[in-house]
Amino acid sequence: MISWAVGLVHTLSQLSFTMNLPFCGPNEVDSFFCDLPRVTKLACLDSYIIEILIVVNSGILSLSTFSLLVSSYIIILVTVWFKSSAAMAKAFSTLAAHITVVMLFFGPCIFIYMWPFTTYPVDKVLAIFYTIFTPILNPIIYTLRNRDMKAAMRKIMTNYLRPKKISEMPLVVRNSLY
């Protein structure tokens, strides 16, 4: 419920920033999507105050969410540390995937929103990274963590990718080797 409230306040504040900007001249954003720091560059006024508000709103929100997530992961690892080594291994295996996705999402997000005053060429790559690549990782990670998928991958690795003796190969493959 708190995350919904924070999201609503964040969205409404960004909407109010955008709706109050006077636009004139070019209407093309030099990015893949209309992100607030890029849209403010199209305004016909000095957007310094708006950019400060973007840093306060989006940058601090991204940084604080990232800090809360990392601290919760640390608390979980410290709590499990005193349990059995099997519990620690399972917790670390689960958290490693989560921490990787959190770092891949929030790293570029914090970089873009903490410094909205300047535009870097790498901003487009980072925008693709945190809008397309990171959401694709979630189903991949959970698919690879599935027990049936692990068994299928193990079967593929042992049957098809392991080098075999020539005598164990099918006759068609053996004949193509000579």
GUVOSE-246574 format. One record per atom (N, C-alpha, C): residue number from 0; x, y, z; atom name. Coordinates in pm, 1 decimal. Layout:
# residues N
[r NUM, [X, Y, Z], "CA"] ...
***
This chain:
# residues 178
[r 0, [82.8, -118.5, 0.0], "N"] [r 0, [0.0, 0.0, 0.0], "CA"] [r 0, [87.9, 125.7, 0.0], "C"] [r 1, [195.3, 120.9, 75.8], "N"] [r 1, [284.3, 237.4, 80.7], "CA"] [r 1, [349.6, 259.6, -55.3], "C"] [r 2, [391.0, 149.2, -121.4], "N"] [r 2, [455.2, 164.3, -251.7], "CA"] [r 2, [357.4, 222.0, -354.3], "C"] [r 3, [229.9, 186.2, -347.1], "N"] [r 3, [130.8, 243.6, -436.7], "CA"] [r 3, [113.7, 393.0, -410.4], "C"] [r 4, [111.9, 430.5, -284.9], "N"] [r 4, [96.5, 572.1, -250.4], "CA"] [r 4, [216.9, 652.8, -298.8], "C"] [r 5, [335.8, 600.4, -276.7], "N"] [r 5, [457.4, 669.4, -321.8], "CA"] [r 5, [458.4, 677.0, -474.3], "C"] [r 6, [419.2, 568.1, -540.7], "N"] [r 6, [412.7, 568.4, -686.7], "CA"] [r 6, [313.2, 668.6, -740.4], "C"] [r 7, [198.8, 678.8, -673.8], "N"] [r 7, [97.3, 775.5, -716.0], "CA"] [r 7, [146.6, 919.0, -698.7], "C"] [r 8, [206.1, 948.7, -585.4], "N"] [r 8, [258.8, 1083.5, -560.9], "CA"] [r 8, [369.8, 1115.6, -661.2], "C"] [r 9, [456.6, 1018.0, -686.8], "N"] [r 9, [566.2, 1037.2, -782.4], "CA"] [r 9, [511.3, 1063.4, -923.1], "C"] [r 10, [413.4, 985.5, -964.1], "N"] [r 10, [354.3, 1001.7, -1097.4], "CA"] [r 10, [282.2, 1135.0, -1110.7], "C"] [r 11, [206.2, 1171.3, -1010.3], "N"] [r 11, [135.0, 1298.8, -1016.2], "CA"] [r 11, [230.6, 1417.3, -1017.1], "C"] [r 12, [338.5, 1408.0, -943.1], "N"] [r 12, [435.4, 1518.3, -944.3], "CA"] [r 12, [502.8, 1530.0, -1080.9], "C"] [r 13, [536.7, 1415.7, -1143.3], "N"] [r 13, [597.2, 1421.9, -1276.3], "CA"] [r 13, [497.4, 1474.3, -1379.5], "C"] [r 14, [371.9, 1436.1, -1363.8], "N"] [r 14, [268.3, 1486.1, -1453.7], "CA"] [r 14, [252.2, 1637.8, -1438.9], "C"] [r 15, [256.4, 1685.9, -1314.9], "N"] [r 15, [243.3, 1830.7, -1294.1], "CA"] [r 15, [364.2, 1906.4, -1348.9], "C"] [r 16, [484.1, 1847.1, -1339.8], "N"] [r 16, [603.1, 1910.3, -1399.6], "CA"] [r 16, [582.9, 1925.2, -1549.8], "C"] [r 17, [536.1, 1820.1, -1613.3], "N"] [r 17, [524.5, 1818.5, -1758.5], "CA"] [r 17, [410.0, 1907.0, -1807.6], "C"] [r 18, [297.6, 1902.6, -1740.7], "N"] [r 18, [180.4, 1978.8, -1786.8], "CA"] [r 18, [201.5, 2129.4, -1774.8], "C"] [r 19, [284.1, 2172.9, -1685.5], "N"] [r 19, [304.7, 2316.3, -1664.5], "CA"] [r 19, [416.8, 2374.2, -1749.8], "C"] [r 20, [482.5, 2292.9, -1831.3], "N"] [r 20, [590.6, 2343.5, -1915.0], "CA"] [r 20, [534.8, 2406.2, -2043.1], "C"] [r 21, [584.2, 2526.9, -2078.8], "N"] [r 21, [543.9, 2584.1, -2208.0], "CA"] [r 21, [634.9, 2528.4, -2318.3], "C"] [r 22, [574.8, 2463.3, -2417.7], "N"] [r 22, [653.2, 2403.6, -2525.9], "CA"] [r 22, [639.2, 2486.6, -2651.7], "C"] [r 23, [750.2, 2504.1, -2722.5], "N"] [r 23, [750.7, 2569.6, -2851.5], "CA"] [r 23, [872.9, 2519.8, -2927.8], "C"] [r 24, [871.1, 2534.0, -3055.8], "N"] [r 24, [986.0, 2491.8, -3134.8], "CA"] [r 24, [985.3, 2342.6, -3161.4], "C"] [r 25, [1102.6, 2280.2, -3158.5], "N"] [r 25, [1110.1, 2138.8, -3196.1], "CA"] [r 25, [1033.2, 2051.0, -3096.5], "C"] [r 26, [972.6, 1947.1, -3149.0], "N"] [r 26, [896.7, 1857.3, -3062.6], "CA"] [r 26, [946.9, 1712.9, -3072.4], "C"] [r 27, [1073.5, 1696.7, -3100.4], "N"] [r 27, [1133.2, 1564.3, -3109.5], "CA"] [r 27, [1230.5, 1544.8, -2993.7], "C"] [r 28, [1210.8, 1435.2, -2923.5], "N"] [r 28, [1297.1, 1401.7, -2810.4], "CA"] [r 28, [1410.6, 1314.9, -2862.2], "C"] [r 29, [1532.2, 1347.7, -2825.0], "N"] [r 29, [1647.9, 1271.0, -2868.2], "CA"] [r 29, [1667.5, 1150.3, -2776.1], "C"] [r 30, [1571.5, 1059.9, -2781.1], "N"] [r 30, [1578.1, 939.0, -2701.1], "CA"] [r 30, [1477.2, 839.9, -2757.1], "C"] [r 31, [1470.1, 722.4, -2697.5], "N"] [r 31, [1378.0, 619.8, -2744.9], "CA"] [r 31, [1238.2, 635.4, -2687.7], "C"] [r 32, [1226.8, 707.4, -2579.1], "N"] [r 32, [1096.6, 731.6, -2520.1], "CA"] [r 32, [1098.4, 868.2, -2452.7], "C"] [r 33, [981.9, 922.9, -2428.0], "N"] [r 33, [970.1, 1057.3, -2370.4], "CA"] [r 33, [991.9, 1051.7, -2219.9], "C"] [r 34, [1113.6, 1060.9, -2178.5], "N"] [r 34, [1147.0, 1062.0, -2037.2], "CA"] [r 34, [1151.4, 1207.0, -1991.0], "C"] [r 35, [1117.2, 1230.3, -1866.8], "N"] [r 35, [1102.8, 1366.7, -1816.2], "CA"] [r 35, [1227.9, 1453.8, -1833.5], "C"] [r 36, [1348.9, 1403.2, -1805.9], "N"] [r 36, [1465.2, 1490.1, -1829.0], "CA"] [r 36, [1480.2, 1533.2, -1974.7], "C"] [r 37, [1440.3, 1448.0, -2069.9], "N"] [r 37, [1450.1, 1483.3, -2211.9], "CA"] [r 37, [1338.5, 1580.1, -2252.9], "C"] [r 38, [1220.4, 1561.5, -2195.4], "N"] [r 38, [1107.8, 1648.0, -2230.3], "CA"] [r 38, [1131.7, 1790.3, -2179.6], "C"] [r 39, [1195.6, 1804.8, -2064.4], "N"] [r 39, [1221.0, 1939.8, -2011.9], "CA"] [r 39, [1316.6, 2018.1, -2101.1], "C"] [r 40, [1398.3, 1947.4, -2178.9], "N"] [r 40, [1489.6, 2016.5, -2272.2], "CA"] [r 40, [1412.4, 2084.0, -2385.4], "C"] [r 41, [1288.5, 2042.0, -2409.7], "N"] [r 41, [1207.0, 2100.1, -2517.1], "CA"] [r 41, [1131.6, 2224.9, -2472.4], "C"] [r 42, [1132.9, 2254.0, -2344.6], "N"] [r 42, [1056.4, 2368.1, -2292.6], "CA"] [r 42, [1118.9, 2499.8, -2336.7], "C"] [r 43, [1034.7, 2601.8, -2346.8], "N"] [r 43, [1078.7, 2734.5, -2389.8], "CA"] [r 43, [1116.9, 2823.1, -2271.8], "C"] [r 44, [1161.7, 2764.2, -2164.4], "N"] [r 44, [1201.5, 2844.1, -2049.2], "CA"] [r 44, [1325.8, 2781.4, -1986.5], "C"] [r 45, [1381.4, 2854.3, -1895.1], "N"] [r 45, [1496.9, 2802.2, -1823.3], "CA"] [r 45, [1446.6, 2690.7, -1731.3], "C"] [r 46, [1491.7, 2569.3, -1757.0], "N"] [r 46, [1437.9, 2453.2, -1685.8], "CA"] [r 46, [1524.7, 2412.3, -1566.2], "C"] [r 47, [1606.8, 2503.9, -1517.5], "N"] [r 47, [1696.7, 2470.9, -1406.7], "CA"] [r 47, [1619.1, 2426.5, -1281.8], "C"] [r 48, [1517.2, 2500.0, -1244.3], "N"] [r 48, [1437.6, 2466.4, -1124.7], "CA"] [r 48, [1366.4, 2331.9, -1143.9], "C"] [r 49, [1312.1, 2311.1, -1264.3], "N"] [r 49, [1243.5, 2183.6, -1293.4], "CA"] [r 49, [1344.1, 2068.3, -1281.9], "C"] [r 50, [1464.4, 2089.1, -1332.9], "N"] [r 50, [1565.2, 1982.7, -1326.7], "CA"] [r 50, [1607.0, 1953.3, -1182.8], "C"] [r 51, [1613.6, 2055.2, -1100.1], "N"] [r 51, [1641.8, 2032.4, -957.7], "CA"] [r 51, [1529.6, 1949.4, -895.4], "C"] [r 52, [1404.4, 1981.6, -929.8], "N"] [r 52, [1290.8, 1905.8, -878.0], "CA"] [r 52, [1292.0, 1760.9, -927.7], "C"] [r 53, [1338.5, 1739.9, -1052.2], "N"] [r 53, [1350.3, 1603.9, -1105.0], "CA"] [r 53, [1452.5, 1525.5, -1024.2], "C"] [r 54, [1565.7, 1588.8, -994.8], "N"] [r 54, [1668.4, 1521.5, -914.2], "CA"] [r 54, [1613.2, 1487.7, -777.0], "C"] [r 55, [1544.1, 1582.7, -716.6], "N"] [r 55, [1488.7, 1558.0, -583.3], "CA"] [r 55, [1384.2, 1447.0, -589.9], "C"] [r 56, [1295.2, 1454.5, -687.1], "N"] [r 56, [1185.4, 1358.6, -696.0], "CA"] [r 56, [1233.7, 1221.7, -743.8], "C"] [r 57, [1283.3, 1213.2, -866.6], "N"] [r 57, [1317.8, 1084.6, -926.8], "CA"] [r 57, [1449.9, 1029.4, -876.0], "C"] [r 58, [1549.7, 1114.8, -866.9], "N"] [r 58, [1681.6, 1068.0, -824.5], "CA"] [r 58, [1682.3, 1016.9, -682.2], "C"] [r 59, [1627.5, 1094.8, -593.0], "N"] [r 59, [1624.4, 1053.7, -452.0], "CA"] [r 59, [1534.3, 932.0, -433.3], "C"] [r 60, [1422.9, 926.1, -506.2], "N"] [r 60, [1334.3, 809.8, -498.0], "CA"] [r 60, [1405.8, 683.6, -545.7], "C"] [r 61, [1476.4, 692.5, -658.4], "N"] [r 61, [1551.3, 576.9, -709.9], "CA"] [r 61, [1661.4, 536.3, -613.8], "C"] [r 62, [1736.3, 633.0, -564.4], "N"] [r 62, [1847.3, 603.8, -473.9], "CA"] [r 62, [1797.9, 545.7, -342.0], "C"] [r 63, [1689.5, 599.2, -288.3], "N"] [r 63, [1639.7, 547.7, -160.6], "CA"] [r 63, [1579.3, 408.0, -176.7], "C"] [r 64, [1508.7, 382.9, -286.9], "N"] [r 64, [1454.4, 249.1, -311.7], "CA"] [r 64, [1567.0, 148.0, -326.9], "C"] [r 65, [1670.4, 184.5, -400.5], "N"] [r 65, [1786.4, 96.4, -417.0], "CA"] [r 65, [1852.3, 68.7, -282.1], "C"] [r 66, [1869.3, 171.1, -201.6], "N"] [r 66, [1931.7, 153.8, -69.5], "CA"] [r 66, [1848.0, 63.4, 20.6], "C"] [r 67, [1716.3, 80.7, 19.3], "N"] [r 67, [1628.6, -5.7, 99.4], "CA"] [r 67, [1635.7, -150.8, 53.9], "C"] [r 68, [1638.1, -172.8, -75.9], "N"] [r 68, [1646.9, -309.9, -126.8], "CA"] [r 68, [1778.8, -375.6, -87.8], "C"] [r 69, [1888.2, -305.5, -107.5], "N"] [r 69, [2019.2, -363.2, -73.8], "CA"] [r 69, [2029.8, -387.5, 76.4], "C"] [r 70, [1981.0, -295.0, 157.9], "N"] [r 70, [1987.3, -317.1, 302.9], "CA"] [r 70, [1899.7, -434.2, 344.9], "C"] [r 71, [1783.4, -453.7, 281.4], "N"] [r 71, [1700.3, -570.0, 315.3], "CA"] [r 71, [1769.1, -699.7, 275.1], "C"] [r 72, [1839.1, -700.1, 161.2], "N"] [r 72, [1913.9, -819.5, 121.7], "CA"] [r 72, [2026.4, -849.4, 220.4], "C"] [r 73, [2091.7, -745.3, 268.8], "N"] [r 73, [2198.6, -764.6, 367.1], "CA"] [r 73, [2141.2, -820.8, 496.7], "C"] [r 74, [2027.1, -769.5, 539.8], "N"] [r 74, [1962.7, -820.5, 662.0], "CA"] [r 74, [1925.8, -967.2, 645.3], "C"] [r 75, [1873.1, -1003.6, 529.4], "N"] [r 75, [1838.2, -1143.8, 503.8], "CA"] [r 75, [1962.8, -1231.8, 508.3], "C"] [r 76, [2070.8, -1187.4, 444.1], "N"] [r 76, [2193.7, -1267.4, 444.4], "CA"] [r 76, [2252.7, -1280.2, 583.8], "C"] [r 77, [2250.0, -1173.9, 662.4], "N"] [r 77, [2302.5, -1180.5, 799.2], "CA"] [r 77, [2216.7, -1273.1, 884.3], "C"] [r 78, [2085.3, -1268.8, 865.9], "N"] [r 78, [1995.9, -1356.3, 941.3], "CA"] [r 78, [2020.7, -1502.9, 906.8], "C"] [r 79, [2037.6, -1531.3, 779.2], "N"] [r 79, [2058.1, -1669.2, 735.0], "CA"] [r 79, [2199.2, -1716.7, 767.4], "C"] [r 80, [2291.6, -1624.2, 783.1], "N"] [r 80, [2431.9, -1657.7, 811.3], "CA"] [r 80, [2443.4, -1747.5, 934.2], "C"] [r 81, [2357.8, -1724.0, 1033.6], "N"] [r 81, [2364.5, -1800.0, 1158.1], "CA"] [r 81, [2288.3, -1932.0, 1149.8], "C"] [r 82, [2223.4, -1959.4, 1039.8], "N"] [r 82, [2153.0, -2085.9, 1019.4], "CA"] [r 82, [2249.6, -2186.6, 956.4], "C"] [r 83, [2197.3, -2293.1, 903.5], "N"] [r 83, [2280.5, -2396.7, 842.5], "CA"] [r 83, [2343.1, -2347.2, 712.5], "C"] [r 84, [2446.4, -2416.4, 669.3], "N"] [r 84, [2512.9, -2376.9, 545.5], "CA"] [r 84, [2423.6, -2402.8, 424.4], "C"] [r 85, [2335.4, -2503.5, 433.7], "N"] [r 85, [2241.7, -2528.8, 323.9], "CA"] [r 85, [2144.1, -2413.0, 309.1], "C"] [r 86, [2096.7, -2359.8, 420.1], "N"] [r 86, [2006.2, -2244.5, 415.7], "CA"] [r 86, [2078.4, -2122.7, 358.7], "C"] [r 87, [2204.3, -2105.8, 395.8], "N"] [r 87, [2282.4, -1993.5, 344.7], "CA"] [r 87, [2302.5, -2006.1, 193.7], "C"] [r 88, [2331.7, -2127.5, 148.6], "N"] [r 88, [2351.7, -2148.7, 4.8], "CA"] [r 88, [2223.7, -2121.5, -73.1], "C"] [r 89, [2110.6, -2167.7, -21.8], "N"] [r 89, [1983.1, -2145.0, -89.7], "CA"] [r 89, [1947.8, -1996.1, -90.9], "C"] [r 90, [1967.2, -1929.4, 21.9], "N"] [r 90, [1938.0, -1786.3, 29.2], "CA"] [r 90, [2028.6, -1707.5, -64.1], "C"] [r 91, [2155.8, -1743.0, -67.4], "N"] [r 91, [2248.4, -1670.9, -154.2], "CA"] [r 91, [2215.2, -1696.5, -300.7], "C"] [r 92, [2176.2, -1818.4, -332.4], "N"] [r 92, [2139.5, -1850.1, -470.5], "CA"] [r 92, [2018.6, -1767.9, -514.5], "C"] [r 93, [1920.9, -1753.5, -427.7], "N"] [r 93, [1802.0, -1674.0, -460.3], "CA"] [r 93, [1835.9, -1524.7, -465.9], "C"] [r 94, [1908.5, -1477.5, -366.0], "N"] [r 94, [1938.3, -1334.1, -358.8], "CA"] [r 94, [2036.8, -1288.8, -465.5], "C"] [r 95, [2124.0, -1377.0, -511.0], "N"] [r 95, [2221.1, -1337.9, -613.6], "CA"] [r 95, [2149.0, -1293.8, -740.9], "C"] [r 96, [2046.9, -1368.4, -780.0], "N"] [r 96, [1969.7, -1329.8, -898.6], "CA"] [r 96, [1896.5, -1198.4, -874.5], "C"] [r 97, [1837.3, -1183.2, -756.7], "N"] [r 97, [1763.8, -1060.0, -725.8], "CA"] [r 97, [1857.8, -939.8, -723.4], "C"] [r 98, [1970.7, -954.1, -657.6], "N"] [r 98, [2065.4, -842.8, -647.2], "CA"] [r 98, [2118.3, -805.3, -785.7], "C"] [r 99, [2141.9, -904.0, -870.0], "N"] [r 99, [2188.9, -874.9, -1005.3], "CA"] [r 99, [2086.4, -792.1, -1081.9], "C"] [r 100, [1960.6, -831.9, -1075.7], "N"] [r 100, [1856.5, -758.0, -1147.4], "CA"] [r 100, [1839.1, -618.4, -1088.5], "C"] [r 101, [1844.4, -607.3, -956.3], "N"] [r 101, [1831.9, -475.7, -891.6], "CA"] [r 101, [1946.3, -384.7, -935.0], "C"] [r 102, [2066.5, -436.9, -939.0], "N"] [r 102, [2182.7, -355.7, -981.0], "CA"] [r 102, [2169.9, -315.3, -1127.9], "C"] [r 103, [2125.6, -409.6, -1212.5], "N"] [r 103, [2112.7, -379.4, -1355.1], "CA"] [r 103, [2001.5, -279.1, -1382.3], "C"] [r 104, [1898.9, -276.9, -1298.4], "N"] [r 104, [1791.1, -179.5, -1317.6], "CA"] [r 104, [1825.5, -44.7, -1255.3], "C"] [r 105, [1862.7, -45.6, -1128.9], "N"] [r 105, [1879.8, 80.6, -1057.4], "CA"] [r 105, [2010.3, 153.2, -1091.3], "C"] [r 106, [2112.4, 81.1, -1135.3], "N"] [r 106, [2237.4, 147.6, -1173.8], "CA"] [r 106, [2214.8, 251.1, -1282.1], "C"] [r 107, [2164.3, 209.2, -1400.7], "N"] [r 107, [2136.7, 307.5, -1506.0], "CA"] [r 107, [2029.5, 408.9, -1466.8], "C"] [r 108, [1929.5, 364.2, -1392.6], "N"] [r 108, [1820.2, 454.0, -1352.2], "CA"] [r 108, [1873.7, 567.1, -1264.0], "C"] [r 109, [1956.8, 533.5, -1167.2], "N"] [r 109, [2014.7, 635.6, -1079.7], "CA"] [r 109, [2106.6, 727.5, -1158.8], "C"] [r 110, [2185.2, 670.3, -1251.4], "N"] [r 110, [2275.8, 750.8, -1332.9], "CA"] [r 110, [2198.3, 853.7, -1415.2], "C"] [r 111, [2088.5, 811.6, -1476.1], "N"] [r 111, [2011.5, 903.0, -1561.6], "CA"] [r 111, [1939.8, 1009.6, -1479.8], "C"] [r 112, [1880.9, 971.4, -1365.7], "N"] [r 112, [1797.3, 1066.3, -1291.8], "CA"] [r 112, [1873.6, 1150.3, -1190.1], "C"] [r 113, [1993.8, 1112.5, -1154.3], "N"] [r 113, [2070.1, 1195.7, -1061.1], "CA"] [r 113, [2143.0, 1308.0, -1134.5], "C"] [r 114, [2165.1, 1293.2, -1266.0], "N"] [r 114, [2231.3, 1397.1, -1343.3], "CA"] [r 114, [2150.6, 1431.7, -1467.2], "C"] [r 115, [2028.8, 1485.8, -1450.7], "N"] [r 115, [1947.0, 1514.4, -1569.6], "CA"] [r 115, [1989.5, 1640.6, -1643.6], "C"] [r 116, [2084.0, 1716.8, -1591.1], "N"] [r 116, [2120.6, 1844.1, -1652.2], "CA"] [r 116, [2199.3, 1825.5, -1781.6], "C"] [r 117, [2277.0, 1718.3, -1788.9], "N"] [r 117, [2357.9, 1694.5, -1907.4], "CA"] [r 117, [2311.2, 1566.5, -1975.0], "C"] [r 118, [2329.4, 1563.8, -2106.0], "N"] [r 118, [2293.0, 1446.2, -2183.5], "CA"] [r 118, [2420.5, 1381.5, -2234.0], "C"] [r 119, [2435.4, 1254.4, -2205.8], "N"] [r 119, [2551.7, 1178.7, -2250.3], "CA"] [r 119, [2509.8, 1084.3, -2361.9], "C"] [r 120, [2601.2, 1049.9, -2452.6], "N"] [r 120, [2565.8, 954.0, -2558.5], "CA"] [r 120, [2526.5, 816.8, -2503.2], "C"] [r 121, [2578.4, 782.4, -2388.5], "N"] [r 121, [2548.5, 652.1, -2329.0], "CA"] [r 121, [2408.2, 646.6, -2268.6], "C"] [r 122, [2340.2, 759.6, -2258.5], "N"] [r 122, [2205.4, 763.3, -2200.6], "CA"] [r 122, [2106.5, 675.7, -2277.4], "C"] [r 123, [2118.6, 672.7, -2410.6], "N"] [r 123, [2027.2, 589.7, -2489.3], "CA"] [r 123, [2049.0, 441.4, -2459.8], "C"] [r 124, [2172.9, 401.2, -2447.9], "N"] [r 124, [2203.8, 261.2, -2416.3], "CA"] [r 124, [2151.1, 226.9, -2277.2], "C"] [r 125, [2171.4, 317.2, -2183.5], "N"] [r 125, [2121.5, 292.9, -2048.0], "CA"] [r 125, [1969.2, 288.7, -2044.5], "C"] [r 126, [1905.6, 371.3, -2124.7], "N"] [r 126, [1759.2, 370.8, -2130.1], "CA"] [r 126, [1707.7, 236.8, -2182.5], "C"] [r 127, [1771.1, 183.5, -2284.2], "N"] [r 127, [1733.2, 51.0, -2334.2], "CA"] [r 127, [1757.2, -53.3, -2226.4], "C"] [r 128, [1867.2, -37.6, -2155.7], "N"] [r 128, [1905.5, -135.3, -2053.6], "CA"] [r 128, [1801.1, -145.9, -1944.4], "C"] [r 129, [1755.2, -32.5, -1892.0], "N"] [r 129, [1663.0, -43.1, -1778.8], "CA"] [r 129, [1516.4, -46.2, -1818.9], "C"] [r 130, [1485.0, -24.3, -1947.3], "N"] [r 130, [1345.4, -36.1, -1988.3], "CA"] [r 130, [1314.6, -166.0, -2062.4], "C"] [r 131, [1412.3, -226.1, -2126.3], "N"] [r 131, [1388.2, -347.2, -2204.3], "CA"] [r 131, [1464.2, -466.8, -2149.1], "C"] [r 132, [1594.0, -452.1, -2131.3], "N"] [r 132, [1677.9, -566.3, -2093.2], "CA"] [r 132, [1644.6, -620.6, -1954.3], "C"] [r 133, [1632.5, -534.7, -1856.3], "N"] [r 133, [1605.2, -580.3, -1719.6], "CA"] [r 133, [1470.7, -649.4, -1705.8], "C"] [r 134, [1360.1, -598.3, -1762.6], "N"] [r 134, [1234.7, -674.0, -1752.6], "CA"] [r 134, [1238.7, -810.3, -1821.9], "C"] [r 135, [1319.7, -823.3, -1926.0], "N"] [r 135, [1333.2, -953.2, -1992.7], "CA"] [r 135, [1406.9, -1052.3, -1903.2], "C"] [r 136, [1496.7, -1003.2, -1820.0], "N"] [r 136, [1573.5, -1092.5, -1731.9], "CA"] [r 136, [1485.5, -1166.6, -1632.3], "C"] [r 137, [1379.3, -1104.9, -1584.5], "N"] [r 137, [1295.4, -1166.1, -1481.0], "CA"] [r 137, [1239.4, -1301.8, -1524.0], "C"] [r 138, [1172.3, -1314.6, -1638.6], "N"] [r 138, [1123.9, -1447.3, -1677.1], "CA"] [r 138, [1236.5, -1545.4, -1705.8], "C"] [r 139, [1347.7, -1496.2, -1759.3], "N"] [r 139, [1460.4, -1585.1, -1787.3], "CA"] [r 139, [1514.7, -1643.5, -1658.2], "C"] [r 140, [1533.1, -1560.3, -1557.9], "N"] [r 140, [1588.7, -1606.6, -1430.5], "CA"] [r 140, [1495.4, -1707.9, -1365.2], "C"] [r 141, [1366.8, -1677.4, -1361.6], "N"] [r 141, [1274.7, -1769.3, -1296.7], "CA"] [r 141, [1253.7, -1897.0, -1377.1], "C"] [r 142, [1268.5, -1889.4, -1509.0], "N"] [r 142, [1261.9, -2010.7, -1590.1], "CA"] [r 142, [1381.7, -2099.4, -1562.6], "C"] [r 143, [1499.2, -2039.8, -1554.5], "N"] [r 143, [1620.0, -2118.9, -1529.8], "CA"] [r 143, [1626.3, -2172.5, -1387.3], "C"] [r 144, [1550.2, -2115.2, -1295.7], "N"] [r 144, [1548.6, -2163.6, -1157.7], "CA"] [r 144, [1444.5, -2274.3, -1137.1], "C"] [r 145, [1362.6, -2300.1, -1238.3], "N"] [r 145, [1260.6, -2404.2, -1231.5], "CA"] [r 145, [1327.9, -2541.7, -1232.4], "C"] [r 146, [1280.9, -2632.1, -1147.2], "N"] [r 146, [1341.9, -2764.4, -1133.4], "CA"] [r 146, [1335.7, -2842.0, -1265.4], "C"] [r 147, [1222.0, -2838.1, -1334.7], "N"] [r 147, [1207.8, -2909.3, -1461.2], "CA"] [r 147, [1300.5, -2851.6, -1568.2], "C"] [r 148, [1312.9, -2720.0, -1569.0], "N"] [r 148, [1401.1, -2656.3, -1666.2], "CA"] [r 148, [1547.0, -2690.3, -1637.2], "C"] [r 149, [1583.9, -2694.5, -1509.5], "N"] [r 149, [1720.3, -2733.2, -1473.9], "CA"] [r 149, [1750.3, -2875.1, -1520.8], "C"] [r 150, [1653.9, -2966.4, -1502.0], "N"] [r 150, [1673.0, -3105.5, -1546.1], "CA"] [r 150, [1687.3, -3112.1, -1698.0], "C"] [r 151, [1605.4, -3037.2, -1769.5], "N"] [r 151, [1613.8, -3035.9, -1915.7], "CA"] [r 151, [1746.8, -2978.6, -1962.8], "C"] [r 152, [1791.7, -2871.1, -1899.0], "N"] [r 152, [1921.2, -2811.3, -1935.4], "CA"] [r 152, [2036.2, -2908.1, -1905.4], "C"] [r 153, [2027.4, -2976.8, -1792.7], "N"] [r 153, [2129.9, -3074.9, -1756.9], "CA"] [r 153, [2133.4, -3188.0, -1859.7], "C"] [r 154, [2015.7, -3231.2, -1904.7], "N"] [r 154, [2006.9, -3337.9, -2004.3], "CA"] [r 154, [2069.1, -3292.8, -2136.1], "C"] [r 155, [2041.0, -3171.3, -2175.4], "N"] [r 155, [2100.0, -3117.2, -2298.1], "CA"] [r 155, [2251.1, -3110.1, -2286.0], "C"] [r 156, [2297.6, -3062.5, -2172.1], "N"] [r 156, [2443.0, -3050.0, -2150.9], "CA"] [r 156, [2511.5, -3186.1, -2157.0], "C"] [r 157, [2452.8, -3285.8, -2091.8], "N"] [r 157, [2519.4, -3416.6, -2087.6], "CA"] [r 157, [2504.7, -3493.1, -2218.3], "C"] [r 158, [2390.8, -3481.7, -2286.5], "N"] [r 158, [2369.3, -3561.6, -2407.1], "CA"] [r 158, [2422.6, -3498.8, -2534.8], "C"] [r 159, [2418.3, -3369.0, -2544.0], "N"] [r 159, [2450.6, -3306.5, -2670.7], "CA"] [r 159, [2578.3, -3223.6, -2670.6], "C"] [r 160, [2614.7, -3169.6, -2560.2], "N"] [r 160, [2731.5, -3081.4, -2558.2], "CA"] [r 160, [2857.3, -3149.4, -2506.3], "C"] [r 161, [2843.1, -3264.1, -2445.2], "N"] [r 161, [2959.1, -3337.1, -2395.8], "CA"] [r 161, [3021.2, -3414.0, -2511.8], "C"] [r 162, [3153.1, -3406.0, -2529.4], "N"] [r 162, [3215.8, -3481.9, -2637.6], "CA"] [r 162, [3201.1, -3632.0, -2611.4], "C"] [r 163, [3163.3, -3703.4, -2716.5], "N"] [r 163, [3142.5, -3846.7, -2704.2], "CA"] [r 163, [3253.8, -3922.2, -2775.2], "C"] [r 164, [3265.3, -4047.9, -2739.9], "N"] [r 164, [3356.0, -4134.7, -2813.2], "CA"] [r 164, [3293.9, -4161.5, -2948.8], "C"] [r 165, [3375.4, -4187.3, -3047.5], "N"] [r 165, [3324.9, -4209.9, -3182.2], "CA"] [r 165, [3234.5, -4332.9, -3186.2], "C"] [r 166, [3265.3, -4431.9, -3106.0], "N"] [r 166, [3183.6, -4553.3, -3106.4], "CA"] [r 166, [3043.5, -4529.2, -3049.7], "C"] [r 167, [3023.6, -4423.4, -2967.6], "N"] [r 167, [2893.1, -4394.1, -2910.5], "CA"] [r 167, [2807.7, -4305.6, -3000.5], "C"] [r 168, [2867.9, -4246.8, -3103.5], "N"] [r 168, [2795.1, -4156.1, -3191.6], "CA"] [r 168, [2704.9, -4233.7, -3285.9], "C"] [r 169, [2593.9, -4171.0, -3328.4], "N"] [r 169, [2509.5, -4236.7, -3429.2], "CA"] [r 169, [2587.9, -4257.9, -3558.5], "C"] [r 170, [2547.6, -4356.8, -3635.4], "N"] [r 170, [2617.9, -4396.0, -3756.7], "CA"] [r 170, [2626.2, -4281.7, -3857.4], "C"] [r 171, [2520.8, -4200.3, -3867.2], "N"] [r 171, [2519.6, -4088.6, -3961.8], "CA"] [r 171, [2628.8, -3987.6, -3926.4], "C"] [r 172, [2643.6, -3958.9, -3798.4], "N"] [r 172, [2743.7, -3862.2, -3753.6], "CA"] [r 172, [2882.9, -3920.3, -3774.6], "C"] [r 173, [2903.0, -4048.7, -3744.0], "N"] [r 173, [3034.3, -4113.6, -3762.0], "CA"] [r 173, [3077.8, -4107.7, -3906.9], "C"] [r 174, [2987.1, -4134.3, -3999.3], "N"] [r 174, [3023.2, -4133.4, -4141.5], "CA"] [r 174, [3060.1, -3992.8, -4189.3], "C"] [r 175, [2999.4, -3889.1, -4131.4], "N"] [r 175, [3031.2, -3752.5, -4172.7], "CA"] [r 175, [3166.8, -3707.6, -4121.1], "C"] [r 176, [3219.9, -3774.6, -4020.0], "N"] [r 176, [3351.1, -3737.8, -3966.8], "CA"] [r 176, [3465.3, -3782.5, -4057.8], "C"] [r 177, [3441.3, -3881.3, -4140.8], "N"] [r 177, [3550.2, -3936.1, -4227.7], "CA"] [r 177, [3548.3, -3879.7, -4363.1], "C"] 
***
